[in-house]
Amino acid sequence: MLEINQLCMRACVARAWEVQTLALPNPSVACMVLSGSHEVLALQAHQKANTPHAEVLALAQAFNTLSPTPMPTSIDPLDCEATYHFLAQNHSGLFKDCTLFVTLEPCGHFGKTPPCAELLATIQPKCVVIGALEESQKARGGVVCLEGAGIEVIQGVLKAECENLLIPFKCLQSKGFFNLFKIAMRLDGSYEGKISGTQSQTFTHNQRGVANTLIISGQSVRTDRPLLDHRLADPLYQNRLCDVAILTRDLAPLDQSIPLFGVSGRCAWVCHHLEDLPLDRGFNLIEGGLGLLEVLHDQIDMLLIHTNTALSPTNTPIQHTINKNFTPRFTQIWDHDVLLWLS
């Protein structure tokens, strides 16, 4: 059983990393529903703040598999309370033989969504397997609620891997900011021109729909003349676009015909000093090369490297003088891109 628990939790961890940072200021959490015959009924992740938590999404998916009558189409799947209350009132014992795997202890408090622990106590699954325990005094209490309802609870499965998922969330909670440096390069270290595949580009554009500020170098702005919008983002992340801060030592004004300055609904400004950047507040997505990383490496909380598995004879590796060790936290493969998360 231990092997099955670890296998299922590992799948949850991988799913949660697929949407890492997109639920900020909430943590990245995933949930699997396993039937009594070990059939995977659902695997879902919390996709965005103020939308249903992973447990609710997974239970809704599993309900539609188990029930002869699916959830009404009139219920918006992104409506937290409507989905939650429908499951609580119409579960009909469908989950009594099921095991739920969740990377983080189900929340035990009323926030912008109802507490997942109370929903699980209502639907009465056979067992709930938890990776990391909730550290927040406000949100904890899920285990106590579940055990009080007579549900078997198994804790600490792949605990370290599940806690790695919480790094962005904990940074934002404890410091009031989270600085993520994203760099795209090829196997040989070069990063000129278009590099990332479609899935990687979509993920970056999704992050631009969640981050407070996108930070980029003046050199990149002058050379690439970028748009820096989120046109490739999934619809869920299209409702807003982060501001842009441009770090440059060059005092010459930037050409205002550069496309990024023509994007409506956001602010774009120039900074000539590090202290002018909003590095001490909110979720900052820093996109750049090794030159910008040299300047900001002491300010970043995590490094995300999109490595395309192509080698190009027209590009040469970039020289740098960065002397810093990072700890790898997770690796994922998307098409011809390998994403490596480090802190």
C-alpha positions in Angstrom: 0.0 0.0 0.0 2.9 2.3 0.7 4.1 2.0 -2.9 0.6 2.9 -4.2 0.4 5.9 -1.9 3.8 7.2 -3.1 3.0 6.6 -6.7 -0.3 8.4 -6.5 1.2 11.3 -4.5 4.0 11.6 -7.0 1.4 12.1 -9.8 -0.2 14.8 -7.6 3.1 16.6 -7.1 3.8 16.5 -10.9 0.3 17.9 -11.6 0.7 20.7 -9.1 4.1 21.8 -10.6 2.3 22.2 -13.9 0.5 25.2 -12.5 3.1 26.4 -10.0 2.7 30.1 -9.1 -0.6 30.4 -11.1 -2.7 30.1 -7.9 -0.7 32.8 -6.0 -1.3 34.1 -3.4 -2.6 30.6 -2.7 -0.4 27.5 -2.7 0.0 25.1 -5.5 -2.0 22.0 -4.6 -3.1 18.9 -6.4 -5.6 16.2 -5.5 -6.3 12.7 -6.9 -9.4 10.6 -6.3 -8.7 6.8 -6.4 -11.6 4.3 -6.5 -11.8 1.2 -4.3 -10.5 -0.8 -7.2 -7.5 1.5 -7.6 -8.9 3.3 -10.7 -7.9 6.9 -11.1 -11.1 8.8 -11.2 -9.7 12.4 -11.1 -6.5 14.3 -10.9 -6.8 18.1 -10.5 -4.8 21.1 -9.3 -5.8 24.4 -7.9 -5.5 26.6 -10.9 -6.1 30.2 -9.8 -7.0 32.1 -6.6 -10.7 32.6 -6.0 -11.5 29.4 -8.0 -12.3 26.0 -6.5 -9.5 24.2 -4.6 -7.9 21.0 -6.0 -10.1 18.8 -3.8 -13.3 20.3 -5.1 -12.2 20.1 -8.7 -11.1 16.5 -8.3 -14.3 15.5 -6.5 -16.4 17.2 -9.2 -14.6 15.2 -11.9 -14.9 12.0 -10.0 -18.6 12.6 -9.4 -19.2 12.8 -13.1 -17.5 9.5 -13.5 -19.3 7.7 -10.7 -22.8 9.2 -10.8 -25.3 8.1 -13.4 -26.4 11.7 -13.5 -23.6 14.2 -14.0 -23.4 17.6 -12.4 -25.9 20.1 -14.0 -24.4 22.2 -16.8 -25.9 25.2 -15.1 -23.2 25.0 -12.4 -20.1 27.0 -13.4 -17.2 24.7 -12.7 -15.3 27.7 -11.5 -18.0 28.8 -9.1 -16.5 27.7 -5.7 -19.6 27.7 -3.6 -22.0 26.3 -6.1 -19.7 23.3 -6.9 -18.9 22.8 -3.2 -22.6 22.8 -2.1 -23.7 20.6 -4.9 -21.2 17.9 -3.9 -22.1 18.2 -0.3 -25.8 17.8 -1.0 -25.7 15.2 -3.8 -22.7 12.9 -3.1 -25.1 10.0 -2.3 -22.3 8.0 -0.8 -20.5 7.7 -4.1 -17.1 8.2 -2.5 -17.4 5.8 0.4 -14.8 3.4 -1.1 -12.5 6.1 -2.5 -9.1 7.4 -1.3 -8.1 11.0 -1.8 -4.5 12.0 -2.2 -3.7 15.7 -1.6 -0.3 17.4 -1.6 -1.4 19.8 1.3 -3.6 19.2 4.3 -7.2 20.2 3.3 -8.0 23.7 4.6 -10.0 23.8 7.8 -11.2 27.5 7.6 -13.7 29.7 5.8 -11.7 32.0 3.5 -12.8 33.1 0.0 -13.9 29.4 -0.5 -15.5 27.1 2.0 -13.3 24.6 4.0 -12.3 21.5 2.0 -12.0 19.5 5.2 -15.6 19.9 6.0 -16.6 18.9 2.5 -14.6 15.7 2.9 -16.1 15.1 6.3 -19.5 15.3 4.6 -18.9 13.0 1.6 -17.0 10.5 3.8 -14.3 8.9 1.6 -12.6 5.8 3.0 -9.2 7.5 3.4 -7.4 10.8 2.8 -3.6 10.7 2.2 -1.8 13.9 2.8 1.7 15.1 1.8 2.5 18.3 3.7 0.8 19.6 6.7 -0.7 23.1 6.8 1.6 25.4 8.8 -0.7 28.4 8.9 -2.5 28.7 12.2 -5.5 30.2 10.3 -5.8 27.4 7.7 -4.9 24.3 9.7 -7.3 21.9 11.3 -8.1 19.7 8.4 -6.6 16.6 9.9 -8.5 17.1 13.1 -11.8 17.6 11.2 -11.3 14.5 9.1 -10.3 12.2 11.9 -13.2 13.6 14.0 -15.5 12.5 11.2 -14.1 8.9 11.3 -12.1 9.1 8.1 -8.7 7.4 8.0 -5.9 9.9 7.5 -2.4 9.0 6.4 0.1 11.9 6.7 3.6 12.7 5.4 3.6 10.8 2.1 6.4 12.4 0.0 6.4 15.1 2.6 9.6 16.8 1.3 8.4 16.9 -2.3 5.1 18.3 -1.3 6.7 21.0 0.9 8.9 22.1 -2.1 5.7 23.0 -3.9 5.0 25.5 -1.1 8.2 27.6 -1.6 6.5 30.4 -3.6 3.5 30.6 -1.4 5.6 30.6 1.8 7.9 33.4 0.4 4.9 35.5 -0.4 3.2 34.8 3.0 6.3 35.4 5.2 8.0 38.2 3.3 5.2 39.9 1.3 7.0 39.2 -2.0 8.2 36.4 -4.2 10.8 37.0 -6.9 11.0 34.4 -9.7 13.7 34.7 -12.3 12.8 32.9 -15.6 15.4 32.3 -18.3 14.9 30.3 -21.6 18.0 28.8 -23.2 19.2 26.0 -25.4 21.4 23.1 -24.4 24.5 25.0 -25.3 23.6 27.9 -23.0 22.7 30.3 -25.8 19.4 32.2 -25.7 19.1 34.5 -28.6 16.0 34.5 -30.8 12.9 32.3 -30.3 13.5 29.4 -28.0 10.6 27.9 -26.1 7.9 25.6 -27.4 4.2 26.3 -27.4 3.4 24.8 -24.0 6.3 26.7 -22.3 5.2 30.0 -24.0 1.6 29.5 -22.8 2.8 28.9 -19.2 4.9 32.1 -19.2 2.0 34.0 -20.6 -0.3 32.5 -17.9 2.2 33.7 -15.3 2.0 37.2 -16.8 -1.7 37.1 -16.0 -1.0 36.4 -12.4 2.2 38.3 -11.5 2.1 41.8 -10.1 5.1 43.0 -12.1 7.2 41.7 -15.0 10.8 42.9 -14.7 13.0 43.0 -17.8 16.3 44.6 -18.8 16.5 47.7 -21.0 18.9 45.9 -23.3 16.2 43.3 -24.0 13.7 46.0 -24.7 15.9 47.9 -27.1 17.1 44.7 -28.9 14.0 42.6 -29.0 11.3 45.4 -29.1 8.9 43.0 -27.3 5.2 43.2 -26.8 5.2 41.5 -23.4 1.5 40.8 -23.4 -0.3 37.5 -22.5 -2.0 36.8 -25.8 -1.0 33.1 -25.5 -2.4 32.7 -22.0 -5.3 30.3 -21.3 -8.7 32.1 -20.9 -8.5 31.7 -17.1 -5.6 34.1 -16.9 -6.7 36.6 -19.5 -8.6 39.0 -17.3 -5.5 41.0 -16.2 -2.0 41.7 -17.3 0.9 42.5 -15.0 2.8 45.8 -15.0 6.3 46.1 -16.5 9.4 47.5 -14.9 12.4 48.0 -17.1 15.9 48.1 -15.5 18.5 50.0 -17.4 21.7 52.0 -16.6 21.3 53.9 -19.9 19.8 57.3 -19.2 18.7 57.8 -22.9 14.9 57.6 -23.2 13.5 54.4 -24.6 11.7 54.5 -27.9 8.0 54.8 -27.1 7.1 53.1 -30.3 8.4 49.8 -28.9 5.2 47.6 -28.8 5.2 47.0 -25.0 4.4 50.7 -24.4 1.3 50.4 -26.6 -0.4 47.8 -24.4 -3.4 49.3 -22.7 -4.5 48.5 -19.1 -1.1 48.3 -17.5 1.8 50.5 -16.4 5.3 50.3 -17.8 8.1 52.3 -16.3 11.9 52.7 -16.4 14.1 52.1 -13.4 17.8 53.1 -13.2 18.5 51.6 -9.8 17.7 48.3 -8.1 15.9 50.1 -5.2 13.5 51.5 -7.8 12.3 48.0 -8.7 9.3 46.5 -6.7 11.3 43.6 -5.5 10.0 43.9 -2.0 6.3 43.5 -2.8 4.0 41.1 -4.6 4.8 38.4 -7.1 7.5 39.5 -9.5 8.3 37.6 -12.7 11.7 38.5 -13.9 12.4 37.5 -17.5 15.9 37.9 -18.8 19.3 36.4 -19.6 22.5 35.9 -17.6 23.3 39.6 -17.6 20.2 40.5 -15.7 20.6 37.4 -13.5 24.1 38.7 -12.5 22.6 41.9 -11.3 19.6 40.4 -9.5 20.7 36.9 -8.3 20.8 38.0 -4.7 17.2 39.2 -4.8 15.6 36.1 -6.4 13.8 33.4 -4.4 13.5 30.9 -7.2 15.1 30.3 -10.6 13.1 28.7 -13.4 15.1 27.6 -16.5 13.3 26.6 -19.7 15.8 24.6 -21.6 15.0 23.7 -25.2 16.7 20.5 -26.3 17.9 22.1 -29.5 21.5 23.0 -30.4 22.0 25.9 -32.8 25.4 26.4 -34.6 24.5 30.1 -35.1 24.5 30.8 -31.4 27.3 30.7 -28.8 27.2 30.2 -25.1 26.9 33.4 -23.0 29.8 34.3 -20.6 29.0 35.3 -17.1 30.6 35.7 -13.7 27.7 34.4 -11.4 29.0 32.4 -8.5 25.9 31.0 -6.8 24.6 27.5 -5.9 21.0 26.6 -6.4 19.0 23.6 -5.0 17.0 21.8 -7.7 13.3 21.4 -6.6 11.5 19.9 -9.6 12.0 19.0 -13.3 9.3 18.6 -15.9 9.2 17.9 -19.6 7.0 19.8 -22.0 7.4 18.9 -25.7 11.1 19.7 -26.5 11.5 21.9 -23.4 12.8 20.8 -20.0 11.7 23.1 -17.1 14.0 23.1 -14.0 12.8 24.8 -10.8 15.6 25.8 -8.4 15.9 27.8 -5.2 
